[in-house]
Amino acid sequence: VCSSREDLLRAEELIALYSLSDRVPVYFSPVFGALEPEAIVEFMKERRLNRVRLQLQIHKYIWPPDRRGV
């Protein structure tokens, strides 16, 4: 879960350090309201993180993000 470009950079370091994307599925998920999904996708494209996937908390896009029980 990433809330800033710094988080993305650190995640990229850890992926490389431990060869994570060769071993397990790796997902980036934005903190809702802190980092736009488009920013993550652009970062992934710039860095050629082709084996990393974007994961959204889709319920926060369907219902208000402060709504409980959905």
ZAKOLLO-977284 format. One record per atom (N, C-alpha, C, CB): residue in three letters; x, y, z; residue number from 1; atom name. Coordinates in Angstrom, 3 decimals. Glycine has a CB too. Example, Ala and Ser with C-alpha at 12.3 -4.5 7.8 and 13.67 -1.06 7.14 Angstrom:
<rs>
ALA_13.190_-5.690_7.800_1_N
ALA_12.300_-4.500_7.800_1_CA
ALA_13.200_-3.300_7.800_1_C
ALA_11.308_-4.473_9.046_1_CB
SER_12.850_-2.250_7.080_2_N
SER_13.670_-1.060_7.140_2_CA
SER_12.900_0.030_7.870_2_C
SER_14.084_-0.598_5.725_2_CB
</rs>
This chain:
<rs>
VAL_0.865_-1.176_0.000_1_N
VAL_0.000_0.000_0.000_1_CA
VAL_0.903_1.228_0.000_1_C
VAL_-0.980_0.004_1.238_1_CB
CYS_0.681_2.101_-0.973_2_N
CYS_1.560_3.254_-1.169_2_CA
CYS_0.776_4.554_-1.037_2_C
CYS_2.246_3.185_-2.545_2_CB
SER_1.398_5.519_-0.359_3_N
SER_0.745_6.824_-0.194_3_CA
SER_1.551_7.956_-0.806_3_C
SER_0.513_7.108_1.275_3_CB
SER_2.735_7.629_-1.371_4_N
SER_3.589_8.676_-1.932_4_CA
SER_4.572_8.058_-2.926_4_C
SER_4.351_9.432_-0.806_4_CB
ARG_5.229_8.933_-3.661_5_N
ARG_6.279_8.468_-4.581_5_CA
ARG_7.412_7.812_-3.798_5_C
ARG_6.826_9.643_-5.432_5_CB
GLU_7.693_8.315_-2.616_6_N
GLU_8.739_7.708_-1.782_6_CA
GLU_8.390_6.260_-1.452_6_C
GLU_8.935_8.517_-0.480_6_CB
ASP_7.112_6.003_-1.169_7_N
ASP_6.675_4.623_-0.921_7_CA
ASP_6.919_3.751_-2.149_7_C
ASP_5.181_4.589_-0.535_7_CB
LEU_6.604_4.285_-3.319_8_N
LEU_6.812_3.530_-4.555_8_CA
LEU_8.292_3.236_-4.773_8_C
LEU_6.246_4.300_-5.754_8_CB
LEU_9.136_4.214_-4.534_9_N
LEU_10.576_4.005_-4.680_9_CA
LEU_11.091_2.943_-3.717_9_C
LEU_11.321_5.313_-4.454_9_CB
ARG_10.612_2.985_-2.484_10_N
ARG_11.034_1.981_-1.498_10_CA
ARG_10.538_0.594_-1.891_10_C
ARG_10.514_2.348_-0.094_10_CB
ALA_9.312_0.523_-2.369_11_N
ALA_8.770_-0.763_-2.821_11_CA
ALA_9.612_-1.315_-3.971_11_C
ALA_7.290_-0.611_-3.260_11_CB
GLU_9.991_-0.435_-4.895_12_N
GLU_10.831_-0.860_-6.019_12_CA
GLU_12.171_-1.413_-5.514_12_C
GLU_11.070_0.323_-6.992_12_CB
GLU_12.755_-0.756_-4.527_13_N
GLU_14.013_-1.243_-3.940_13_CA
GLU_13.845_-2.642_-3.362_13_C
GLU_14.504_-0.282_-2.844_13_CB
LEU_12.775_-2.846_-2.622_14_N
LEU_12.549_-4.141_-1.978_14_CA
LEU_12.261_-5.232_-3.002_14_C
LEU_11.396_-4.044_-0.984_14_CB
ILE_11.531_-4.888_-4.043_15_N
ILE_11.259_-5.858_-5.108_15_CA
ILE_12.567_-6.330_-5.724_15_C
ILE_10.341_-5.244_-6.193_15_CB
ALA_13.455_-5.380_-6.017_16_N
ALA_14.748_-5.736_-6.614_16_CA
ALA_15.633_-6.485_-5.630_16_C
ALA_15.468_-4.483_-7.104_16_CB
LEU_15.708_-6.013_-4.396_17_N
LEU_16.579_-6.611_-3.392_17_CA
LEU_16.266_-8.088_-3.158_17_C
LEU_16.460_-5.849_-2.088_17_CB
TYR_14.973_-8.415_-3.103_18_N
TYR_14.555_-9.781_-2.792_18_CA
TYR_14.024_-10.538_-4.009_18_C
TYR_13.499_-9.756_-1.719_18_CB
SER_14.170_-9.981_-5.202_19_N
SER_13.654_-10.610_-6.437_19_CA
SER_12.197_-11.025_-6.268_19_C
SER_14.510_-11.842_-6.820_19_CB
LEU_11.426_-10.168_-5.654_20_N
LEU_10.055_-10.526_-5.287_20_CA
LEU_9.182_-10.883_-6.475_20_C
LEU_9.424_-9.401_-4.538_20_CB
SER_9.263_-10.091_-7.549_21_N
SER_8.364_-10.356_-8.668_21_CA
SER_8.703_-11.659_-9.394_21_C
SER_8.406_-9.201_-9.645_21_CB
ASP_9.874_-12.227_-9.135_22_N
ASP_10.217_-13.546_-9.665_22_CA
ASP_9.679_-14.664_-8.780_22_C
ASP_11.729_-13.679_-9.807_22_CB
ARG_9.315_-14.324_-7.553_23_N
ARG_8.947_-15.345_-6.565_23_CA
ARG_7.480_-15.346_-6.193_23_C
ARG_9.752_-15.159_-5.332_23_CB
VAL_6.887_-14.158_-6.148_24_N
VAL_5.495_-14.038_-5.695_24_CA
VAL_4.792_-12.947_-6.504_24_C
VAL_5.430_-13.719_-4.165_24_CB
PRO_3.465_-12.960_-6.546_25_N
PRO_2.751_-11.837_-7.168_25_CA
PRO_2.960_-10.567_-6.336_25_C
PRO_1.227_-12.155_-7.305_25_CB
VAL_3.219_-9.458_-7.003_26_N
VAL_3.446_-8.184_-6.330_26_CA
VAL_2.376_-7.200_-6.805_26_C
VAL_4.890_-7.635_-6.616_26_CB
TYR_1.738_-6.537_-5.854_27_N
TYR_0.679_-5.575_-6.146_27_CA
TYR_1.000_-4.245_-5.487_27_C
TYR_-0.692_-6.100_-5.668_27_CB
PHE_0.739_-3.161_-6.203_28_N
PHE_0.754_-1.822_-5.632_28_CA
PHE_-0.692_-1.395_-5.469_28_C
PHE_1.559_-0.811_-6.528_28_CB
SER_-1.007_-0.873_-4.318_29_N
SER_-2.346_-0.372_-4.045_29_CA
SER_-2.228_1.022_-3.441_29_C
SER_-3.125_-1.332_-3.093_29_CB
PRO_-2.959_1.995_-3.989_30_N
PRO_-2.853_3.357_-3.457_30_CA
PRO_-3.659_3.539_-2.180_30_C
PRO_-3.313_4.362_-4.496_30_CB
VAL_-3.140_4.362_-1.289_31_N
VAL_-3.941_4.828_-0.163_31_CA
VAL_-4.984_5.771_-0.764_31_C
VAL_-3.049_5.547_0.958_31_CB
PHE_-6.242_5.455_-0.570_32_N
PHE_-7.313_6.226_-1.196_32_CA
PHE_-7.230_7.681_-0.750_32_C
PHE_-8.697_5.628_-0.849_32_CB
GLY_-7.204_8.571_-1.727_33_N
GLY_-7.162_9.994_-1.444_33_CA
GLY_-5.766_10.555_-1.246_33_C
GLY_-7.963_10.274_-0.246_33_CB
ALA_-4.762_9.691_-1.134_34_N
ALA_-3.384_10.162_-0.920_34_CA
ALA_-2.547_10.059_-2.189_34_C
ALA_-2.719_9.361_0.201_34_CB
LEU_-2.815_9.050_-2.996_35_N
LEU_-2.045_8.815_-4.210_35_CA
LEU_-2.996_8.318_-5.287_35_C
LEU_-0.889_7.794_-3.963_35_CB
GLU_-2.989_8.982_-6.416_36_N
GLU_-3.894_8.609_-7.502_36_CA
GLU_-3.391_7.351_-8.213_36_C
GLU_-4.039_9.771_-8.509_36_CB
PRO_-4.302_6.467_-8.604_37_N
PRO_-3.894_5.268_-9.341_37_CA
PRO_-3.093_5.596_-10.597_37_C
PRO_-5.114_4.455_-9.719_37_CB
GLU_-3.438_6.690_-11.261_38_N
GLU_-2.707_7.076_-12.467_38_CA
GLU_-1.227_7.318_-12.171_38_C
GLU_-3.328_8.330_-13.082_38_CB
ALA_-0.928_7.887_-11.026_39_N
ALA_0.466_8.147_-10.642_39_CA
ALA_1.222_6.829_-10.462_39_C
ALA_0.526_8.985_-9.336_39_CB
ILE_0.563_5.845_-9.902_40_N
ILE_1.198_4.539_-9.729_40_CA
ILE_1.459_3.897_-11.087_40_C
ILE_0.320_3.615_-8.858_40_CB
VAL_0.478_3.951_-11.971_41_N
VAL_0.643_3.361_-13.300_41_CA
VAL_1.780_4.046_-14.057_41_C
VAL_-0.668_3.463_-14.102_41_CB
GLU_1.845_5.353_-13.991_42_N
GLU_2.936_6.073_-14.662_42_CA
GLU_4.293_5.668_-14.079_42_C
GLU_2.737_7.600_-14.531_42_CB
PHE_4.364_5.527_-12.768_43_N
PHE_5.601_5.076_-12.116_43_CA
PHE_5.971_3.681_-12.611_43_C
PHE_5.442_5.077_-10.570_43_CB
MET_5.002_2.790_-12.662_44_N
MET_5.245_1.424_-13.117_44_CA
MET_5.738_1.412_-14.565_44_C
MET_3.968_0.581_-12.983_44_CB
LYS_5.163_2.263_-15.402_45_N
LYS_5.594_2.348_-16.798_45_CA
LYS_7.004_2.922_-16.916_45_C
LYS_4.617_3.203_-17.601_45_CB
GLU_7.278_4.011_-16.201_46_N
GLU_8.606_4.631_-16.226_46_CA
GLU_9.693_3.650_-15.812_46_C
GLU_8.639_5.850_-15.312_46_CB
ARG_9.419_2.881_-14.776_47_N
ARG_10.411_1.973_-14.196_47_CA
ARG_10.380_0.575_-14.808_47_C
ARG_10.195_1.870_-12.709_47_CB
ARG_9.469_0.383_-15.751_48_N
ARG_9.301_-0.913_-16.419_48_CA
ARG_9.047_-2.038_-15.421_48_C
ARG_10.535_-1.237_-17.258_48_CB
LEU_8.164_-1.773_-14.488_49_N
LEU_7.780_-2.784_-13.494_49_CA
LEU_6.646_-3.627_-14.075_49_C
LEU_7.345_-2.116_-12.136_49_CB
ASN_6.983_-4.367_-15.123_50_N
ASN_5.982_-5.095_-15.893_50_CA
ASN_5.359_-6.270_-15.152_50_C
ASN_6.592_-5.585_-17.152_50_CB
ARG_6.015_-6.739_-14.118_51_N
ARG_5.484_-7.884_-13.376_51_CA
ARG_4.766_-7.458_-12.101_51_C
ARG_6.605_-8.850_-13.033_51_CB
VAL_4.636_-6.161_-11.907_52_N
VAL_3.893_-5.621_-10.761_52_CA
VAL_2.500_-5.250_-11.255_52_C
VAL_4.628_-4.371_-10.121_52_CB
ARG_1.508_-5.467_-10.435_53_N
ARG_0.119_-5.187_-10.794_53_CA
ARG_-0.448_-4.094_-9.900_53_C
ARG_-0.739_-6.460_-10.689_53_CB
LEU_-1.428_-3.395_-10.431_54_N
LEU_-2.155_-2.377_-9.673_54_CA
LEU_-3.389_-3.021_-9.069_54_C
LEU_-2.542_-1.161_-10.575_54_CB
GLN_-3.632_-2.750_-7.810_55_N
GLN_-4.812_-3.268_-7.123_55_CA
GLN_-5.535_-2.106_-6.474_55_C
GLN_-4.430_-4.347_-6.066_55_CB
LEU_-6.814_-1.966_-6.782_56_N
LEU_-7.619_-0.883_-6.215_56_CA
LEU_-8.621_-1.448_-5.226_56_C
LEU_-8.345_-0.095_-7.326_56_CB
GLN_-8.921_-0.675_-4.221_57_N
GLN_-10.002_-1.026_-3.291_57_CA
GLN_-11.292_-0.532_-3.953_57_C
GLN_-9.786_-0.377_-1.831_57_CB
ILE_-11.837_-1.360_-4.825_58_N
ILE_-12.916_-0.951_-5.712_58_CA
ILE_-14.144_-0.443_-4.956_58_C
ILE_-13.307_-2.103_-6.599_58_CB
HIS_-14.362_-0.947_-3.754_59_N
HIS_-15.526_-0.489_-2.991_59_CA
HIS_-15.435_1.004_-2.677_59_C
HIS_-15.655_-1.290_-1.689_59_CB
LYS_-14.220_1.537_-2.606_60_N
LYS_-14.067_2.967_-2.317_60_CA
LYS_-14.405_3.835_-3.520_60_C
LYS_-12.648_3.259_-1.863_60_CB
TYR_-14.423_3.250_-4.695_61_N
TYR_-14.816_3.961_-5.904_61_CA
TYR_-16.316_3.839_-6.163_61_C
TYR_-14.035_3.433_-7.101_61_CB
ILE_-16.907_2.767_-5.667_62_N
ILE_-18.344_2.546_-5.869_62_CA
ILE_-19.157_3.308_-4.831_62_C
ILE_-18.676_1.042_-5.803_62_CB
TRP_-18.753_3.216_-3.560_63_N
TRP_-19.449_3.871_-2.464_63_CA
TRP_-18.558_4.960_-1.869_63_C
TRP_-19.858_2.844_-1.382_63_CB
PRO_-19.133_5.868_-1.111_64_N
PRO_-18.296_6.872_-0.444_64_CA
PRO_-17.222_6.186_0.403_64_C
PRO_-19.162_7.809_0.440_64_CB
PRO_-15.992_6.692_0.388_65_N
PRO_-14.895_6.022_1.071_65_CA
PRO_-15.058_5.924_2.595_65_C
PRO_-13.628_6.733_0.761_65_CB
ASP_-15.901_6.755_3.174_66_N
ASP_-16.103_6.700_4.624_66_CA
ASP_-17.280_5.806_5.011_66_C
ASP_-16.325_8.102_5.170_66_CB
ARG_-17.956_5.251_4.037_67_N
ARG_-19.100_4.366_4.322_67_CA
ARG_-18.605_3.051_4.872_67_C
ARG_-19.952_4.127_3.056_67_CB
ARG_-19.233_2.562_5.904_68_N
ARG_-18.838_1.311_6.548_68_CA
ARG_-19.757_0.162_6.130_68_C
ARG_-18.852_1.471_8.075_68_CB
GLY_-19.226_-1.025_6.211_69_N
GLY_-20.023_-2.204_5.965_69_CA
GLY_-20.204_-2.564_4.499_69_C
GLY_-21.333_-2.025_6.575_69_CB
VAL_-19.372_-1.986_3.628_70_N
VAL_-19.486_-2.335_2.198_70_CA
VAL_-18.223_-2.986_1.712_70_C
VAL_-19.789_-1.097_1.348_70_CB
</rs>
